Amino acid sequence: MSKKIFGYLIVGLVVIAVLVLVHFFLTNGYSNKGIGTVSNTQTSVSEATTQTPGKTGSVASGKISLVVTSPQDGSTLDSTNATVKGKTTPNADVFVNDQSGKADANGNFSISIGLDEGSNQIVVSVNDSEGNATEQDLTVNVASFQ
């Protein structure tokens, strides 16, 4: 009898582990992070990369581009809510910190996120249906409300 209970316990634990992994995958999305990605702070050696300096920032990986138009890197915001806007490849999957969305047919995207007072890092990553991916890091500050 105890072998039967032990077997059910093992099966139950395996099912729970699979459900947790599926939940993580669905809520965080698949973005190929670390595989041929480009950010403002590092450049992938495996891809021809261009970076355009400026207040908003632009990153292109040769096959997929990413331009974040709002908020600007280094800016100070007066709210703990921000809308990250930009342009990328049409219909690309877009991930901003823990939020996800999809670019429209013109490549425009707009995703709302929550921020904390003080310094906040915003990571914007995009990937298209062909597996191309790129990423951009921004830092914004939220003014103290004291």
N, C-alpha and C positions, 0 to 999 in steps of 0.2 A: 504494500500500500504506500509506503513512504517513497519508493522509487517512482510511482505514478505521480505523486504530488511534486516531487523534485523535477520530473520531466515537464509538468505543467508550468512550474516556476521558471525553468530555463526558457521555455517557449514564450512565456509572458514577457520576460526581460528582453528577449530578442525583438519581439514585436514593438515594445516600448522604444528600444534603441532605434529601430527603423523609423518609427513615427517621429521621433525627435529629429533625426537627420532629414526627413522629408520636410518637416516644418521649417527647419533652418534653411534648407535650400529654397523653399517657396517664399519665405519672408525676406531673405537677404538677396535672393537672386544669384544668378551665375554670371560673373563678370570677367572670368579669366584673369583675375588679379595676379600679377607676378609673371605672366607669360606674355612677353612682347608688349608690355604696356609702357607708357611714357607719362611722366608727371613733370611739374615745374621744377622739382628738386633733383630729379635724376633722369638720365637719358638712356634708353635701351640701345645696346650696341647692335642688336640684331635687326634693327629697322632704320631706314633713312628717316631722319627726324628733323623737323623744323620747329622752332619756337619763335613766336612773335612777341617781343617785349611790349609792354603797355600796361595800362591800368586794369583792363579787364582780363587780359591773358588769352592766349590762343595756343593750342597744341594740336599738331597733326602727326599721325603715325605713318604717313605715306598712303594709307588706304582708308583711314577714317579720321575725320577732323573733329575738334571740339573747341568751341568758342563760348566761354561763359561771359555773358554781358552784365549780369547782376547777381549778387552784389560784387563790388570791386574788391580785389585782393588788398588787404590792409585797411579797409574802410571801417568806420565806427558806425554802428547802427543804434537806434534808440528804441528797439523793440526786440523781444525774445523770439519773435516770429519773423522768418525771412522767406522770400520766394526766390529760388535760384532759377535764373532764366538763361537761355543760351541757344546755340545752334550746333547741329551735328548732322550726321548722315540721316536722310529720311528714314523714318520708321525704326530707328535704332532703339535698343533698350537703354534707359538712362537710370543710373543709381546715384542718389545724393545722400550721403551718410546712410541712415537706415531706411530711407524712403526710395521707392522705385516708380518709374513711369515710362512713357514711350514718347519718342519724338513724333511729331506729326508728319504728314506727307512732304512738307517743306523742310523738315529737320529741326523745327522749333520745338523747344520744351520749356516747361514751367513747373517746378516742383516746390511745394511749401515744406519747410522744416522748422523745428523748434531749436532754439539756441539758449545757452546759459549766459548770465552776466559775465563779463570779462572776455578773455580770448577764446575763440572757437575755431576749430579746424573743420573745413568743409571739404569733403572728398567727392568729386564728381567723376564718375566713370561711365563710359558708354561702350556698347558692343553691338555689332550688327549681325545679321543672319549668316554671314560668311565666316564668323569667328574673329573678325578684326576687333581690336579693343584699344582704348586709350583712356587715360586718367589725368585729372588735374586737381591739385591741392590748392585751396585758398585759406587764408586766415582772416577772420573778421573779429572785431571787438564789439561787444554790446555794452553800452554805457551803463554805469551803475545807477540804480533807481533810489539811492539813499539821499 
